[in-house]
Amino acid sequence: MAHETEIDPCHATGAHGHTLVLERILNGTPEKIWKAWTTPEILAQWFCPKPWWITDAVIEPEVGGRFAVTMNGPDGEVMPNDGVFLLVEPARRWITTDAFIKGWLPAGPFMSAEIELTPLPDGTTRYVATARHWSEETMRQHEAMGFHDGWGTVADQLNELLPTL
């Protein structure tokens, strides 16, 4: 019997593990978290660390659908972010990327983001947000921009909002 050699898909495809991960237990159901992520008016209430805020949110939760927001800063900063959904499992898991915009048009990739929700017996949810980057350089840049503090603050703001939904 021939011995099969296990192929490392990362090595074989050139993929890598340039990831940043945030994990929290949120005081809401996966359905409430999904609603907060997919309703533009709700997303605008929590998605940026204050005093930043969101405008122009477009959320089309289907594969190839748009996920776009403009982040606005207190000193006049304007940071448009446009991308698409790559995977959508409502109230469970979704992946977005800025590597494409709607219509599968290539764009300047920075990362893909995956959100995974696991319901817990006490009515809370394990929330795991993973940012995957194309290079170690962009991962380090994201980390230096404050990934852990920023994404952590945003998760905390979401957690505060969940009881009102």
N, C-alpha and C positions, 0 to 999 in steps of 0.2 A: 504494500500500500504506500503510495507516494505521500511524503510529508509536505503538508501545506504550510507555506510561510505566511504568517500573519502580516498584512500590509498595514502600516500606520497611515490612515487617510490624511492626516496633517502633512506628513512627509511626502506622500505621493502626490498631493494636490498643491502643495505650497502653502497650505493653511497654517495657522499659528494660534497661539493662545494669548494674544494681547488683550486680556480682559480685565475689567474692573467690575466688582460685584458689591451690591448693597443688599442686605437682608434685614427685614423688619417683621414684627408681628403687628398687624393692623387690627384695630377694633371695628371691623366691619366684615360683611360677607363678600365673597368674590363678586357677586352680582352688583353690590354697591360700588365696589372698586372699579369694576368694568364701566358702570354708569359714569363715574367721576372721570374716567379716562376718555370716554367716547362722546361726552356731551360738551360741546365747546364752551358753553356758559359756565359749566361747573369746572372744567379744566382750567379756565382762566382764573379761577379763585385760588388755585393751589400750586400750579405747575412751575412757577419760578420762585426762588427764594426772595422774599420781600426785602427791600423795597422795589425790586423788579416786578414787572407784570407782563401778562400775555395779551396780545391783540391778534385779530385776523386768524383765529383758529379755524382750520378746516379739517374735519375728521371723517373719513369714509372707511369704516372698519370692514374692509373686504380685501382680499388679495389684489394688489395693484391699486387699491384705493389710496387716496392722499392722506398723509398725516403732516400737517403744516401749521406752524405757529410763528408769530413774530414776538421775540423777547425784547422788552423795552426797559431801559435803565433810568435811574433817577437823574443822571447827568446828560440825558439826551441820546444815550446809546440805543441803537436799533439793530437787532440781530435776527434777520429772517432765517427760518429753518424750514426746509421743504423736503419731503420724502414720501415714501410709500410703505404700505403694509406688505410684508413678505409672507406672513402667516397670521391667521386669525382663528383662534379657538375662543369664542366669547366666554368671558368670566373665568378663563383658565390660563390662557397663554397667547401672547401675540409678539410679533417681531416687526420692527420698523427699521428702515435704513434711509440714509441720505445719499446712497450710491445711485439712486434713481429718483426721478420725479415721475408724476403721473404720466402714463403712456409708455412706461419703461424707457424713458429717455435717460441716458447716462448723465450723472452729475458728479460733482467733486466729492468723493467719499471721505467721510471722517469716521463714521462708525455705524454699527447696527445696534439696536437696543432690543432686548428681550425682557418681557415682564412675565413672570410665572406666579400664579396664585394657587395656593393649596389650602382648602378649607380645613379648619381645626375643629375638634369636637365641641369646644366652648363657644363657638360662634365667631371666633377671630379668624384671621387669614394669615398664612405665611406668605410674605411678599418678597420676591427675589427679582431685583433689577440688575441685568447684566449688560454692560457696554462692551462691545467687541470692536476692536480697531484694526485697521489694515497694517499698521506698523507699530513697532515699539515707540517710535518717536511721537506718533499721534496719541498713543495711550498715555505716555508720560506728560504730554501737553494737556490732555484732559484731566489727568491727575493733578497737575500743577494749577489748573484753572479752578480746582476745588471740587472735583468729582464727589468725594466722600462727604464733605460738608454740604455741598450744594444739593446733591441727590438725597442726602440724609434729611436736610431741612425740608425739601419738597415732600418727602415721604411723611415727615412729621406734620406738615401742613395738611396733607391729605388725610392723615389719621384724625386730626382735629375736626375736619369737615365731615367725615363719614357719619357721625351720629345724626347729622342734620338731613341726611339723604333718605 
